[in-house]
Amino acid sequence: RVDVVADRLTYDANAKIATATGTVHITYGPYTLTATNVVYDMARNRFKANGSVVLREPNGNIVEADMADLDDKFKEGFANHVKALLTNDVTITSRYARRYENGITVFEQASYTACKTCVTEGGTPVWQIVARETTHDEATRTLYYRDAKLEIGGVPVAYTPYFSYPDPSVKRRSGFLIPGLHYGNDYGFGISTPYFWALAPNADLTIAPRFMTEQGVLGDVEWRHRLANGIYSVRGYGIYELDP
């Protein structure tokens, strides 16, 4: 079931342990594992890999680590000093990560960024989310954060104890969008809280009420509809004036 290519391969028949060293390349079904040292414990059905560990998953994700301990199906295990390269140029780095067979991966002391080229001269991402714990649920295609900070140029600018959003594989999903801040002489300071409603694969509605300090609520609604040969949208506003 496992195809192994290595510079050297030894087997301890008494302990039922096989050790591959050098340039090790292991293929198990749709998974591919490369490392400089891999120990396979046949009694426990566990792989332990060390040195430049790279695991390529069938969904296109690539996981790099210093050390990884995996079961014989590569669907469960843990790793230290992890860098996960997800689709759509998303990178998650963490001190420790554990993956469960149900498709859930928990990253501890993790950082998230979605721009490979947006880095400062020192190599720090222009923006990143740093969290005590990040959980990626492949079944629901959602990322969950605990004790998260938004850093811009390495400087924390926002904090939240918990929040979640779809992972990069999701193209559109109903939910709240990023709030917007506004200011004007006629309405003072305002904040908009847009909600995106995916009504159908080819139609959606965005509702963005704006709450202001010197006026009433401003309603902002946009309807979009894609047809076989084009697309049209309708957008309307309405305000409750406290001061005409």
C-alpha positions as CSV (number, residue, x, y, z in Angstrom):
1,R,0.0,0.0,0.0
2,V,3.0,2.3,0.5
3,D,5.6,3.1,-2.1
4,V,9.0,4.1,-0.6
5,V,12.0,5.5,-2.4
6,A,15.1,6.2,-0.2
7,D,18.9,6.3,-0.2
8,R,18.9,3.7,2.6
9,L,16.3,1.4,4.0
10,T,16.7,-0.9,7.1
11,Y,14.2,-3.2,8.8
12,D,14.2,-4.5,12.3
13,A,12.1,-7.8,12.2
14,N,11.9,-8.2,15.9
15,A,10.6,-4.7,16.6
16,K,8.8,-4.5,13.2
17,I,10.3,-1.1,12.5
18,A,11.4,0.1,9.1
19,T,13.7,3.1,8.8
20,A,14.3,5.1,5.6
21,T,17.1,7.7,5.4
22,G,18.6,10.1,2.9
23,T,16.3,11.5,0.3
24,V,13.1,9.8,1.3
25,H,10.0,9.9,-0.9
26,I,6.8,8.1,0.3
27,T,3.6,7.8,-1.6
28,Y,0.4,6.6,0.0
29,G,-2.7,6.9,-2.2
30,P,-3.1,10.6,-3.0
31,Y,-0.6,11.7,-0.3
32,T,3.1,12.3,-0.8
33,L,5.6,12.6,2.0
34,T,9.2,13.7,1.7
35,A,11.8,14.0,4.5
36,T,15.4,13.1,5.3
37,N,14.5,10.4,7.9
38,V,11.3,8.4,8.2
39,V,10.6,5.6,10.8
40,Y,7.6,3.3,10.2
41,D,6.3,1.5,13.3
42,M,4.3,-1.4,11.8
43,A,2.9,-2.5,15.2
44,R,1.4,1.0,15.8
45,N,0.8,1.9,12.2
46,R,2.7,5.2,12.7
47,F,5.1,7.2,10.5
48,K,7.6,9.5,12.2
49,A,9.4,11.9,9.8
50,N,12.2,14.3,10.6
51,G,14.2,16.8,8.6
52,S,12.7,19.1,5.9
53,V,9.3,17.3,6.1
54,V,6.9,18.1,3.2
55,L,3.4,16.5,3.0
56,R,1.4,17.1,-0.2
57,E,-2.3,16.5,0.3
58,P,-4.9,15.5,-2.3
59,N,-6.7,18.9,-2.0
60,G,-3.6,20.7,-3.2
61,N,-2.4,21.9,0.3
62,I,1.2,21.6,1.2
63,V,2.4,21.2,4.8
64,E,6.0,21.8,5.8
65,A,7.4,20.9,9.2
66,D,10.5,20.1,11.2
67,M,9.0,16.9,12.6
68,A,5.7,15.0,11.9
69,D,4.1,12.0,13.5
70,L,1.3,10.5,11.3
71,D,-0.8,7.4,11.1
72,D,-0.6,5.0,8.2
73,K,-3.3,6.8,6.3
74,F,-1.7,10.3,6.7
75,K,-5.1,11.7,7.8
76,E,-4.2,12.1,11.5
77,G,-1.1,13.1,13.5
78,F,0.8,16.1,14.8
79,A,3.8,18.2,13.7
80,N,6.1,20.9,15.1
81,H,7.1,24.2,13.5
82,V,4.5,24.0,10.8
83,K,3.9,26.0,7.6
84,A,0.7,25.2,5.8
85,L,0.5,26.5,2.2
86,L,-3.2,26.4,1.4
87,T,-4.8,27.2,-2.0
88,N,-5.2,30.8,-3.2
89,D,-1.8,31.8,-1.7
90,V,-2.9,31.4,1.9
91,T,-0.1,30.6,4.4
92,I,-0.6,29.4,8.0
93,T,2.4,29.1,10.3
94,S,2.3,27.7,13.8
95,R,4.5,26.3,16.6
96,Y,2.5,23.1,16.8
97,A,-0.3,21.5,14.8
98,R,-2.5,18.5,15.3
99,R,-4.7,17.0,12.6
100,Y,-7.6,14.6,13.3
101,E,-9.1,12.0,11.1
102,N,-12.4,14.0,10.8
103,G,-10.6,16.7,8.7
104,I,-10.1,19.1,11.6
105,T,-6.6,20.7,12.1
106,V,-5.8,22.7,15.2
107,F,-2.8,25.2,14.9
108,E,-1.3,26.6,18.1
109,Q,0.4,30.0,18.2
110,A,-0.5,30.5,14.6
111,S,-0.4,33.3,12.0
112,Y,-2.4,33.6,8.9
113,T,-1.8,35.7,5.8
114,A,-3.3,35.6,2.2
115,C,-0.6,37.5,0.3
116,K,2.8,35.9,-0.5
117,T,4.2,39.0,-2.1
118,C,3.0,41.5,0.4
119,V,6.0,41.6,2.8
120,T,8.1,44.3,4.3
121,E,11.9,44.6,3.7
122,G,12.4,42.5,6.8
123,G,10.2,39.7,5.5
124,T,7.2,40.4,7.8
125,P,3.8,40.2,6.0
126,V,2.2,43.6,5.4
127,W,-0.9,42.1,7.2
128,Q,-1.5,38.9,9.1
129,I,-3.8,37.5,11.7
130,V,-2.0,36.1,14.8
131,A,-4.0,33.8,17.1
132,R,-3.4,31.7,20.1
133,E,-5.3,28.9,18.4
134,T,-6.6,28.5,14.8
135,T,-8.8,25.6,13.8
136,H,-9.4,24.6,10.1
137,D,-12.5,22.4,9.5
138,E,-12.3,20.9,6.0
139,A,-15.8,19.6,6.2
140,T,-17.4,23.0,6.7
141,R,-14.5,24.8,5.0
142,T,-14.2,27.3,7.8
143,L,-11.4,28.8,9.8
144,Y,-12.0,29.5,13.6
145,Y,-9.8,31.8,15.7
146,R,-9.3,32.3,19.4
147,D,-7.5,35.3,21.0
148,A,-6.7,36.8,17.6
149,K,-4.9,40.0,16.6
150,L,-4.8,41.8,13.3
151,E,-1.2,43.0,12.7
152,I,-0.3,45.5,9.9
153,G,3.4,45.8,9.3
154,G,4.0,43.8,12.5
155,V,2.0,46.3,14.7
156,P,-1.2,45.0,16.4
157,V,-4.2,47.2,15.4
158,A,-7.2,45.1,16.4
159,Y,-8.1,42.2,18.8
160,T,-11.0,39.8,19.1
161,P,-11.4,36.8,21.5
162,Y,-13.2,34.7,18.8
163,F,-14.2,34.9,15.2
164,S,-14.5,32.7,12.1
165,Y,-14.8,33.0,8.3
166,P,-14.8,30.7,5.3
167,D,-11.5,29.2,4.1
168,P,-10.0,30.2,0.7
169,S,-11.8,27.3,-1.1
170,V,-15.2,29.0,-0.5
171,K,-16.1,31.4,-3.3
172,R,-19.3,32.8,-1.8
173,R,-21.3,32.2,1.4
174,S,-23.9,34.1,3.3
175,G,-22.6,36.1,6.3
176,F,-21.4,39.4,7.6
177,L,-18.7,41.3,5.6
178,I,-16.0,43.5,7.0
179,P,-17.5,46.6,8.7
180,G,-16.8,50.0,7.2
181,L,-16.1,53.4,8.9
182,H,-17.4,56.7,7.6
183,Y,-17.4,60.4,8.4
184,G,-19.2,63.4,6.9
185,N,-20.1,66.9,8.1
186,D,-23.8,66.2,7.6
187,Y,-24.0,62.9,9.5
188,G,-20.9,62.7,11.7
189,F,-19.2,59.4,12.4
190,G,-20.8,56.2,11.0
191,I,-20.3,52.5,10.9
192,S,-21.8,50.1,8.3
193,T,-22.3,46.4,9.0
194,P,-22.9,44.8,5.6
195,Y,-24.5,41.3,5.4
196,F,-24.1,39.2,2.2
197,W,-27.0,36.9,1.4
198,A,-26.2,34.2,-1.3
199,L,-29.8,33.6,-2.5
200,A,-28.8,31.3,-5.4
201,P,-25.7,30.4,-7.4
202,N,-26.5,33.4,-9.8
203,A,-28.2,35.9,-7.4
204,D,-27.3,37.6,-4.2
205,L,-28.4,40.5,-1.9
206,T,-26.2,42.7,0.2
207,I,-27.8,44.7,3.1
208,A,-25.6,47.3,4.7
209,P,-27.2,49.5,7.3
210,R,-25.1,52.5,8.4
211,F,-25.5,53.8,12.0
212,M,-24.5,57.4,12.4
213,T,-23.9,59.8,15.3
214,E,-25.8,62.8,13.9
215,Q,-28.5,61.2,11.8
216,G,-30.7,58.1,11.8
217,V,-30.0,54.8,10.2
218,L,-29.1,54.8,6.5
219,G,-30.3,51.7,4.6
220,D,-28.2,50.5,1.7
221,V,-29.5,47.4,-0.3
222,E,-28.0,46.0,-3.5
223,W,-29.4,43.2,-5.6
224,R,-27.3,41.4,-8.2
225,H,-28.5,38.9,-10.7
226,R,-26.4,37.0,-13.4
227,L,-28.2,35.8,-16.5
228,A,-27.2,33.6,-19.3
229,N,-25.9,36.6,-21.4
230,G,-25.1,39.3,-18.8
231,I,-25.6,40.7,-15.3
232,Y,-27.6,43.5,-13.8
233,S,-27.8,45.1,-10.4
234,V,-30.2,47.3,-8.5
235,R,-29.1,49.4,-5.5
236,G,-31.2,51.6,-3.3
237,Y,-30.7,53.9,-0.3
238,G,-33.0,55.2,2.3
239,I,-32.4,57.3,5.5
240,Y,-34.2,58.2,8.6
241,E,-33.3,61.9,9.1
242,L,-32.9,63.2,12.7
243,D,-31.8,66.6,11.4
244,P,-33.2,67.5,7.9
